[in-house]
């Protein structure tokens, strides 16, 4: 009888011990990321333009620009350039403002995701721009993913 009790106790102890034969399942963690836009989509509009002042050394020409980001990815303006073309189509004069000048004048060069940036920018030209000349505004930006975005808009100074 002592043997039966001893075997019963051993079998109960064996059942409660982990003999290493089984494994405890390890929980798995799945991380999902939402794919965002691959590049900013920015629309450029020239709202208004005109001579602001003329001087003996040149002229100040203003452009009211509106840029709208529509893809949900912000961008920083690197420069805004204004080209004046002769009647023959050749470049007559170019004026450009860089990111530092934009920040200094307007407080920021940033267009946020799904945001609108609308401001007047002023360019200095050595000569007065003649009516009937074609003007081309170019905006160069870098979006939040490092893509370069170039925008151009051409119009006639009337």
C-alpha positions in Angstrom: 0.0 0.0 0.0 2.9 2.3 0.7 4.1 1.7 -2.9 0.7 2.7 -4.3 0.7 5.9 -2.3 4.2 6.8 -3.3 3.5 6.2 -7.0 0.3 8.3 -6.7 2.3 11.2 -5.2 5.0 10.9 -7.8 2.5 11.0 -10.7 0.8 14.0 -9.2 4.2 15.8 -8.8 5.2 14.9 -12.3 2.0 16.2 -13.8 2.6 19.6 -12.1 6.2 20.0 -13.2 7.3 21.5 -16.5 9.5 18.9 -18.2 10.5 21.3 -21.0 8.6 19.3 -23.6 5.9 22.0 -24.3 6.4 25.6 -25.4 4.4 28.6 -24.4 3.2 30.5 -27.5 4.9 33.9 -27.9 2.6 36.8 -28.8 3.4 38.5 -32.1 3.2 42.2 -32.6 2.2 43.6 -36.0 3.1 47.2 -36.8 1.2 48.8 -39.7 2.1 52.1 -41.2 -0.2 54.1 -43.3 1.4 54.9 -46.7 1.3 58.7 -47.2 1.8 60.6 -50.4 5.0 60.1 -52.2 5.4 63.8 -53.1 3.7 67.1 -52.4 1.2 68.3 -55.0 1.3 72.1 -55.1 -0.8 74.3 -57.4 0.5 77.8 -58.3 -1.7 80.8 -59.2 -0.6 84.3 -60.0 -3.4 86.3 -58.4 -2.3 89.8 -59.3 0.9 91.6 -60.5 2.2 95.1 -61.3 4.8 97.8 -61.0 5.0 99.0 -57.4 7.5 101.8 -57.9 10.0 103.0 -60.5 13.3 104.6 -59.6 16.2 105.9 -61.7 18.1 102.7 -60.9 15.2 100.3 -61.7 11.8 99.1 -60.8 10.0 97.2 -58.1 7.6 94.6 -59.5 5.1 92.8 -57.2 3.4 89.5 -57.6 0.6 88.1 -55.5 1.1 84.3 -55.5 -1.1 81.6 -54.2 0.2 78.1 -53.7 -2.1 75.2 -52.5 -0.7 71.9 -51.3 -3.3 69.2 -52.0 -1.6 65.8 -51.3 -1.1 66.1 -47.5 2.6 66.7 -47.6 4.3 70.0 -46.6 7.1 71.7 -48.4 9.6 74.6 -48.1 10.2 77.2 -50.7 13.8 77.4 -51.9 13.4 80.3 -54.2 11.0 82.3 -56.4 12.3 83.6 -59.7 10.7 86.0 -62.2 12.0 86.1 -65.8 11.1 88.9 -68.2 11.3 87.9 -71.9 11.8 90.2 -74.8 9.3 90.2 -77.6 11.6 87.8 -79.5 11.3 85.3 -76.6 14.9 85.8 -75.3 15.5 86.4 -71.6 15.8 90.1 -71.0 16.2 90.1 -67.2 15.8 87.8 -64.2 15.3 88.5 -60.6 15.2 85.9 -57.8 14.5 85.8 -54.1 15.8 83.0 -51.9 14.5 81.1 -48.9 16.3 83.4 -46.4 14.8 86.5 -48.1 11.3 85.0 -48.0 11.6 84.1 -44.3 12.9 87.6 -43.6 10.1 89.3 -45.4 7.2 87.0 -44.7 8.2 85.1 -41.6 8.2 81.7 -43.2 8.9 79.9 -46.4 6.8 76.9 -45.4 3.6 75.5 -47.0 2.0 73.0 -44.6 0.2 69.8 -45.7 -3.2 70.7 -47.3 -2.5 74.4 -46.7 -2.6 77.5 -48.8 0.2 80.1 -48.9 -0.8 83.4 -50.4 1.6 86.4 -50.3 2.9 89.3 -52.3 6.5 89.0 -53.2 8.5 91.9 -54.6 11.3 91.8 -57.2 13.8 94.4 -58.2 14.6 94.9 -61.8 17.3 97.2 -63.3 15.0 98.5 -66.0 11.3 99.2 -66.1 9.3 96.2 -67.3 7.5 97.1 -70.6 3.9 96.2 -71.1 3.3 93.3 -73.5 6.3 91.4 -72.2 5.9 87.8 -71.2 6.8 87.0 -67.6 7.5 83.6 -66.2 7.4 83.0 -62.4 9.2 79.8 -61.2 8.9 78.5 -57.7 11.3 75.8 -56.5 10.4 73.8 -53.4 11.6 70.8 -51.4 8.8 68.7 -49.9 8.9 66.8 -46.6 10.1 63.6 -48.3 13.1 65.4 -50.0 11.5 65.7 -53.5 12.2 68.8 -55.5 9.0 70.4 -56.8 9.3 73.0 -59.6 6.3 75.2 -60.5 6.0 77.7 -63.4 3.4 80.1 -64.5 3.6 82.4 -67.5 1.6 85.5 -68.1 1.8 88.8 -70.1 2.3 92.1 -68.4 -0.6 94.2 -69.5 
